[in-house]
């Protein structure tokens, strides 16, 4: 989800509700402790230089259970970060504490902001010798597309 999509979704809700990948809700008294822009400039294992830009939100849960972060307040903090940090309309990444600090993608679905697990991947499979994964199929599952039966002479 891009930052512009997130801001649009904020205008459609009265309260912020984040859902973890396991379906559990982030406690409603969470706080957005920071908004930042992250520029990752790196070389993949195949030697290709790459650059990735994301807008980063950090969600934090404190002991203050009466605290609520309203969509309107978050829109104001986003506007301030756009102005002061020069944040662009990039993909949004959410940090949230579980067993360790996790980084998540985000989708908006039916009024809820859903954290989506991120996964590592090799970006240079063709350059670093990783073979493509072949699809495994059982011969018994193959449909006979040409209606070629044993003994029919078509094979």
N, C-alpha and C positions, 0 to 999 in steps of 0.2 A: 504494500500500500504506500502510495506517495503521500507526502505531507499535505498537498492540496486535497487529496481524497479524505484524509483524516480530518482536516478542518471542515470540509463539507459535512462529514458524518457527525461532527460535534454539534452542528446546527440542527441535527435531526433528533437529538436526545436531550432529556431533561437531567439525566444523571449519568455519570461515567461508570460503566461496568466492564471490567476486564475479566476474561475467562482464560484460565490456564489450559494448556494442551490436554490435561487429564480431565477437564470438565469442571474442576474446582474453581470457584470465584476468587479473584484477588480480593482480600478484605476491603470493604467499601471505604474504610478510613485511610486508604493508601494516599500517598503524596507523590507528585511528580517533583523529584528533587533536583533534576537538571534536564536541560535540553541543550544539545550540542550538535556541532557538525563534525563528522569524522571523515578524514581523508586518508585512505589506505593506499599507499604507493608501494608496489611489491613486484617481485619477479617470481613467476611460477616455476615449477620444477622442470619445465621445458625451455626456460630461458626467456620467455616472453614477459616484457614489462607490462604491468597492468595498474589501473587506478580505479578505486571504488570510492564513491562518496555516499554517505548515509546521514540522515538526521537521526540522532539518538535521544531517546527518552529513558530516564531511569525512574522506575517505580519503586517506592519504599514504603514499608508498613511500620508505623511507630506504635507506641503504647497508647497514644491519644485516640481513643475509639470514637470520640465525638467529632473528629475532624473529617470533613468531606471536601473534595476538590471538584468544584462545579465546572461544567463545560465552558461557561463564559469566562471563568478565571483562566482556564487553560488556554483559551483562544488569545487572551491578553498576554500571557507569558510567551506564547508562540510568536505573536506580533513583535514583542520586545526582542526576542531572540533573532528574528528575521532582520530587524533593524540593526541591532548592535553586533551581531555575529555574521551578518551577510548570508544567512541560511537560505539555500535555494530549495526548489521543489524536487527533493530527492527521495529515494526509498526511505521508509521509516523502519528503525530498528528499536526494539524495546529491551531494556535490561531489567531483569527482575530476580530477586534473591530467592533461590530455592535451596538446594544442598550447596550450591555455589552460585555465583552470579551467572545467570543464563542470558543468552541473547536470543531474541525471538523476532520473527516476522509478525505482521499484524494483518488481520482481515476484519471487515465490519460485516456482521451478519445478524439480521433480525434485531437490531438495536444494541447488540453486544460487540465489544472489541475483543477479538479472540487472538490470543497469543499462539503463534504457530512455530513449532520446532524448526530450527535451522540445522542444516547438515553440512559436514565437510565434503569436499569433492576434489578430485584431481582435475585441474583446468587444462592440462596439457597431455591428455591420455595418448594422443597421436604422436607426441614428441618424446615421451619418456618411457615408452615400451609397455604400457598397460594395454593388454588386449581387450577388445570389446567383449562384453558379456554376451554369450550366445544364448538364445532363447531355448529353454529345455522343453521338449514335447515328448509325449509318449506316442509310439507308433500306433497304438490301439486307438488313440484319440483323433488320429488324422481322418478327416472325412474323405471319402473317395469321390473326388470332384469330377472325374471323367466317367464315372460308373463303369470302371474297368474292373471286372471280376476275374479271379484266377481261372485260367483255362479258356477265357473268352477270346484270346488272341490279340487283345489290344495292348498288351504290355510287351 
